[in-house]
Amino acid sequence: MTYSASATELKQNLSYYLSLVSDGMVSITKNGKTVALLVGPEIRKQIAMKSLKGILSDETVSPEDRLEKYL
């Protein structure tokens, strides 16, 4: 699930939005435009795995094992 917060609201309630990251993402806006996306480690790992799909060709080592070296 994606939540949204202004930069000012995020600054004032950081601990609350950090707790929301475990459920999804937090879109941070400034002047009504998205300027950043706060994601938890699981979502970051999923995004990285999707970007590596098709690049990793060695079938003896799983992509998850290779990714663990870089996270």
C-alpha positions in Angstrom: 0.0 0.0 0.0 1.3 3.5 -0.8 0.8 6.3 1.7 1.4 10.0 1.0 2.8 12.8 3.2 4.0 16.3 2.7 7.7 16.9 3.6 6.6 19.1 6.5 4.2 16.4 7.8 6.8 13.7 7.5 9.3 15.9 9.4 6.8 16.3 12.2 5.7 12.7 12.4 8.7 10.7 11.2 8.3 7.8 13.6 4.6 7.3 12.4 5.6 7.2 8.7 8.6 4.9 9.4 6.1 2.4 11.0 3.9 2.7 7.8 6.9 1.7 5.6 6.6 -1.9 6.9 3.2 -2.1 5.2 4.2 -0.5 1.9 5.7 2.8 0.7 5.4 6.4 1.6 5.3 9.0 -1.1 6.8 12.3 0.1 5.5 15.4 -1.6 6.6 19.0 -1.7 4.3 21.7 -3.2 2.0 18.9 -4.4 4.7 17.1 -6.4 6.3 13.8 -5.4 9.9 14.4 -4.5 10.9 11.0 -2.8 9.7 7.6 -2.1 10.3 5.9 1.2 10.4 2.1 1.0 11.2 -0.7 3.4 14.0 -3.2 2.9 11.6 -5.9 1.6 10.2 -3.7 -1.2 13.7 -2.5 -2.0 14.8 -6.1 -2.4 11.8 -6.9 -4.7 12.6 -3.8 -6.8 16.3 -4.9 -7.1 15.3 -8.4 -8.0 13.0 -7.2 -10.8 15.7 -5.0 -12.2 18.2 -7.9 -12.2 15.9 -10.3 -13.9 17.4 -11.5 -17.2 20.9 -10.1 -16.3 22.0 -12.9 -14.0 22.7 -16.0 -16.1 24.5 -18.3 -13.7 21.9 -20.9 -12.8 24.1 -22.5 -10.0 23.7 -19.5 -7.7 20.2 -18.1 -7.1 19.6 -14.4 -7.7 18.6 -14.0 -4.1 22.0 -15.3 -3.0 23.8 -13.0 -5.3 21.8 -10.0 -4.2 22.5 -10.7 -0.5 26.2 -9.9 -1.3 25.3 -6.3 -2.3 22.6 -5.4 0.3 
